[in-house]
């Protein structure tokens, strides 16, 4: 099957950070949340989370303030949470803030993990998108993620889209089912470069926003 011409039923972001979530929602118009939305994590952390069925994410006693209290670091999964814990003083997270809010975060991500399991058990053809924001990953890393997804979710129909700032030198080593593309960084704009993302998705048959209904009397 020509995966670039295939029709995808859903797009699921796999990090690296918020740029991926913002752009996928802009491109598809789909606001439904997925497990890795708005998180900060590299490809190794994504692969490990999927491989372990998310069981090591947000374990009690493993989450602590990080980066001078700007986020919470989950030591069990190496995921940084910038949006799921709120500083009690409005400035910097404390361990007390995290401990108090952890049960709510655990419930949220347990629900998102269950949503992931339902999607991967469904007949949907899913485009999983990872932004390699710092050009850190290799073709071997993508092959490992593909193998973990296939082994953990037999019957799941999926394609991986590996986006980098520059083209990978080892793209020829990728097996079928893994696409590559580039999206330039947008200095000073965490959302990324809209035109670069549009170009990366050109020709991909992903869900698209529906046009607003035309009201009677509109020219």
C-alpha positions in Angstrom: 0.0 0.0 0.0 1.2 3.5 -0.8 1.0 5.0 2.7 1.4 8.5 1.5 -1.7 8.2 -0.6 -3.7 6.2 2.0 -6.7 7.8 3.7 -6.1 8.2 7.5 -9.0 8.2 10.0 -7.0 9.9 12.7 -3.8 11.8 13.4 -2.2 11.2 16.8 0.7 13.3 18.0 3.8 11.6 19.7 5.6 14.7 20.9 8.2 16.2 21.0 6.3 19.1 22.6 3.3 21.4 22.2 4.1 22.4 18.6 2.9 18.9 17.4 -0.4 19.2 19.2 -1.1 22.7 18.0 -0.3 21.9 14.4 -2.3 18.7 14.2 -5.3 20.4 15.6 -5.0 23.3 13.2 -4.5 21.0 10.2 -7.2 18.5 11.0 -9.7 20.6 13.0 -10.0 17.7 15.5 -9.8 18.8 19.1 -10.1 15.4 20.7 -7.2 14.8 23.2 -4.6 12.0 22.9 -2.2 10.8 25.5 0.9 12.7 24.3 -0.8 16.0 23.7 0.8 19.1 25.3 3.6 17.0 26.8 7.4 17.4 26.5 9.2 14.2 25.7 11.7 12.7 23.3 11.1 9.6 21.1 12.7 7.2 23.6 10.2 8.3 26.2 7.3 7.8 23.7 8.5 4.3 22.8 9.0 3.3 26.4 5.5 4.6 27.4 3.9 2.6 24.6 6.0 -0.5 25.3 5.0 -0.5 29.0 1.3 0.2 28.4 1.8 3.6 30.2 2.1 1.9 33.5 5.3 3.9 34.5 3.7 7.3 33.8 2.8 9.4 36.9 3.5 6.8 39.5 3.1 8.1 43.1 6.4 9.3 44.5 8.1 9.6 41.1 7.0 13.1 40.1 8.9 16.2 41.2 9.4 19.9 40.3 11.8 20.5 37.5 13.5 23.4 35.7 13.2 25.7 38.7 9.6 24.7 39.2 8.4 25.5 35.7 7.2 22.0 35.1 6.8 18.6 36.7 9.2 15.8 35.8 8.0 12.2 35.9 11.1 10.2 36.7 9.4 7.0 35.8 8.8 8.0 32.2 11.1 11.0 31.6 8.0 13.1 30.6 7.9 16.7 31.5 4.4 18.1 32.3 4.1 21.8 31.7 0.3 22.1 31.8 -1.1 19.6 34.3 0.2 21.0 37.5 -0.5 24.5 38.8 1.8 26.4 41.2 0.1 27.2 44.4 1.8 30.6 44.6 1.3 31.3 40.9 5.0 31.2 40.1 6.9 27.9 40.8 5.7 24.4 41.4 6.5 22.8 44.7 6.5 19.2 45.7 3.4 19.9 47.8 1.6 21.3 44.7 2.5 18.2 42.7 1.5 15.7 45.5 -1.8 17.5 46.0 -2.7 17.5 42.3 -1.3 14.2 41.3 -4.5 12.1 41.7 -6.3 14.4 39.3 -3.5 14.1 36.7 -3.3 10.3 37.2 -7.1 10.0 36.5 -6.8 12.2 33.4 -4.0 10.2 31.9 -5.5 6.9 32.8 -8.6 7.9 30.8 -6.3 9.0 27.9 -4.5 5.7 28.0 -7.8 3.9 27.7 -8.7 6.1 24.7 -5.4 5.1 23.2 -6.2 1.4 23.7 -9.6 1.8 22.1 -8.2 3.6 19.1 -5.4 1.1 18.5 -7.9 -1.8 18.8 -10.3 -0.2 16.3 -10.2 -0.6 12.5 -9.1 3.1 12.1 -6.0 3.8 10.0 -3.9 6.1 12.3 -1.1 8.5 11.3 1.2 8.7 14.3 3.2 11.9 14.1 6.5 12.6 15.9 8.3 15.9 15.6 12.0 15.2 16.2 12.4 18.9 17.2 16.2 18.6 17.8 17.0 16.1 15.1 18.0 13.6 17.8 16.5 10.3 16.5 17.7 7.8 14.0 16.1 5.4 11.6 16.8 2.7 14.1 14.8 4.6 16.7 11.8 4.8 14.4 12.1 1.1 13.5 12.0 0.3 17.2 8.9 2.5 17.8 7.2 0.8 14.8 8.0 -2.7 16.2 6.8 -1.7 19.7 3.5 -0.4 18.2 3.0 -3.5 16.1 3.8 -5.9 18.9 1.8 -4.2 21.5 -1.3 -3.6 19.3 -1.7 -6.6 16.9 -4.1 -5.6 14.1 -3.5 -1.9 14.5 -3.3 -0.2 11.1 -0.9 2.7 11.3 1.7 4.8 9.6 4.5 6.8 11.3 5.4 10.3 10.1 8.8 11.3 11.3 9.3 15.1 11.1 12.6 16.7 11.6 14.2 20.2 11.2 16.5 18.7 8.6 16.2 15.6 6.4 17.5 12.4 8.0 20.7 11.1 6.5 19.6 7.5 7.1 16.1 7.7 5.5 17.0 5.0 3.1 17.2 2.6 6.0 13.5 3.1 6.9 11.1 0.3 6.2 7.7 0.8 4.5 5.1 2.4 6.8 7.4 5.2 8.0 7.3 8.5 6.2 9.6 11.5 6.7 9.4 15.2 6.2 10.9 18.4 7.5 9.3 21.4 9.3 11.5 24.4 9.9 11.7 25.9 13.4 9.9 29.2 14.0 12.1 31.2 16.5 10.0 32.9 19.0 6.8 31.0 18.0 6.2 27.9 20.0 3.4 26.9 17.7 5.8 26.3 14.8 5.8 27.4 11.2 2.3 26.9 9.7 3.5 26.9 6.1 6.2 24.3 6.8 3.6 22.0 8.5 1.2 22.5 5.6 3.9 21.6 3.2 4.8 18.5 5.2 1.1 17.3 5.1 0.6 18.2 1.4 -0.7 15.1 -0.3 -1.5 13.3 2.9 -5.2 12.3 3.2 -5.8 13.3 6.8 -9.0 14.6 8.4 -9.5 18.3 7.5 -11.6 21.1 9.1 -15.1 21.3 7.7 -16.0 24.6 6.2 -18.4 26.7 8.2 -22.0 26.4 7.0 -23.1 29.2 4.7 -26.0 31.1 6.1 -29.0 32.1 4.0 -28.4 35.4 2.3 -24.6 35.1 2.2 -23.2 36.0 -1.2 
